[in-house]
Amino acid sequence: MNVNDVSVLEMINRIIASDRLNKKQILQIVQLASIADNLKELEENMRWESAKS
């Protein structure tokens, strides 16, 4: 996903607000968004990363 796209940024902002992410998690979701193809993949990647840590 293109993190410079307005719709992607809005989606990331909704996730940040609804999950009340901290600074580390926000940086992590932005990095994962750049490699994810869609929202489902981004959410799976976030679950995987939180399970690793």
Residue pairs with C-beta under 8 A, 6 or more apart in sequence:
1 8
1 33
1 34
1 36
1 37
1 38
1 42
2 8
3 9
3 12
3 30
3 33
3 34
8 33
11 39
12 29
12 30
12 33
15 21
15 29
16 26
16 29
19 25
21 29
28 46
28 49
29 42
29 46
32 42
32 45
32 46
32 49
33 42
35 45
36 42
36 45
